[in-house]
Amino acid sequence: MTGAPGRFLAFEGPDGAGKSLQAARLAERLRADGRSVLLTREPGGTHLGEQVRAILLDPGPTARSGESDALLFHAARAQVIREVVRPALARGETVITDRFAWSTRAYQGYGSGIPVELLAGLEALSIGPTWPELVVLVDVPVAVGLARRARGAQEDRNRFEDETRHDRAFHERVRAGYLAMAEADPGRWIVVDGDRDPETVAAEIAARVLPRIG
Ligand code: TYD
C-alpha cells in the first residue's frame, strides 16, 4: 500500500480452512484494542460486488470458464478497491479482506491453469498499488478442508463452486499454489496451520500479526 495511513491485511486459504472465521476473530481482537476495522469479503462490499456474487452463485445451464471467473472476480475487486478500501485506508482504518487477488491466482491460476502473467495484468488494472501488506494463509490439507466443507454443506448455500468442475486434483493445485506463493514472499505471508481448534489458531494469528502492525 502506498501513501495511505491505514493498514491493509488479507486472509487467504483453501476451501474449508476456516479463514473467514479467523478474519472475523482478528477484526474483533483489533476492535477490542481500539482500532477502527473494516472487514470485507470478496466478491462483495459494493453493489457491483454483490451482483457479481449473485452471478457466481447461479449455476446456470453451462459451466463457466476459469477465464470468465478471473474477469468477474477482478471486476468486483476493481470496484471494492476504489469505492471501499482506498477511502477506508485514507481515513486511517485497518482493512481486513477475506480473500484477495491471491485467491484468483490460486484458483483460476494454479487451479484452472491461467498463466500468471495474464493475471498480473488484471491485477495491475484492478488493484494498482493497493496491495495488503500482510497475508495470513490459513492452511489445511485438502482432505481436511473438503471434509469440513461437506459437514457444513447444509447451511453453506453460499457456494460458487460447481463440484463437478473442481475435482480433488484441482484443490490440491490450489493448496500447493498458496504454499508456493507464501514461500516466494515470506516477508508478506504468515502461514498458520488451520488443522487445529479455532481458538488455538486465532491465538497464533493474533500473536504473529499484532507485532507486525504496531
Ligand atoms: P468464499 O466465499 O470466500 O468461501 P470460502 O472462503 O468459505 O470457501 O469463496 C468461495 C469460492 O470462490 C472459493 O471456493 C474460492 C473461490 N474464489 C475464486 O475461485 N477466485 C477468487 O478470486 C475468489 C475471491 C474466490
Boltz pocket constraint, residues with backbone or C-beta under 6 A from the ligand:
constraints:
  - pocket:
      binder: B
      contacts: [[A, 13], [A, 14], [A, 15], [A, 16], [A, 19], [A, 20], [A, 42], [A, 43], [A, 69], [A, 73], [A, 98], [A, 99], [A, 100], [A, 101], [A, 103], [A, 104], [A, 105], [A, 107], [A, 108], [A, 158], [A, 159], [A, 160], [A, 161]]
      max_distance: 6.0
